[in-house]
Amino acid sequence: MQRRCDRNRNRSKRRAIYCPLHSCYIDSMSQKYTLFAERAGQLQERGIRRKEALMLVAAKTAVPLEGEWLEAFWCEDCQATKWYHIRKRESVYQLSLAPAELWEQATGVINPHRNPSVGEFTFRQSQVIAGNNIKDFWVIN
């Protein structure tokens, strides 16, 4: 017979996402950025038939891809944050490093391989969440 505290455990379990190199748990460092398909070929790669893919793209400008997203993770052993393309099938997560073409399919995410023509100050200001980073604007008296 189970104890009452074991039966009533309703806390969510930790996602089973491991570092591909060290096989240790990795911690999320960002929100999930969902992916969208804009062309029929992107849907066909995911197993949708050509005719259905063409109809979906014609009906919608962007089709959300279920169970796929971009997310940044921190690995304790690597001591680095890396962006991964995650696919969830049932309760299994498949990780792969996010290729450059996936950044164009996500919305709201800032590409870590930034444009080299953007200055350091402008890049830092784009990373500020609240928008009131006053330390860059101090004046010499």
Disulfide bonds with the S-S distance in Angstrom:
none
